[in-house]
Amino acid sequence: MKVISPQSGTSFKLKRGEILKVTDLKGSQVSDMLLFNLNDIDEKISSGKTFDYEETILLTNGNWLWSNRSNKMVEILEDTNGRNDFLLAPCDSKTMKYFYNISEPHPSCFNNLYTNLSQFNISEDMIPSAFNIFMNVDFDEGGRIKVLPPTSVAGDYITFRAEMDLIVGLTACSALDSNGGSFKPIGFEIIN
């Protein structure tokens, strides 16, 4: 198993049929995930298309994550926690200033994603909303959202089977509220 250090990220290739397993090593840690078609980086993960086809915003076992071209990218095979978010965008320097009044340079998922994905010629403007693994976003009857601490515990994991050759961006999230007040590592492995 490889480990993503707190408040950092990575990127790698995932071949069709391979399984990606992402593990919360210490509990209450979110991981932002992006997917791009390895053979055409203009095709990428889409929250809107996923919500359309899956007819739910609570994505877990048996759901698919879809591309902006209405193609299945990965299937969620197993999700021991069952709580993930696909509503909120990766945090960046402006959201850090807005929500936490942090104006000095601070790690962010947006920065960690595009910095690591740049090796695949993916630019800042190509970064969509991420699938936020283990993130606990609640909403009331009026639609107002609130970020709560993750319900994941140490050892919780989620597995994805690739439906196409992919580029994956993955982080150990850098937003304090998203992670229950502390920053921890994320584990991942590719299973053939």
ABEGO torsion letter per residue (X at the ends): XBBBBBGBBBBBBBBBGBBBBBBBAAEGBBBBBBBBBAABAABBBBAAAAAAAAGBABBBBGBBBBBAAGBBABBBABBAAGBBBAABBBBBAAAAAAAAGBABBBBBAAAAAAAAAAAAGBBAAABBBBBBBGBBBBBBAAGBBBBBBBABBBGBBBBBBBABBBBBBBBBBABAAAAGGBBBBBBBBBBX
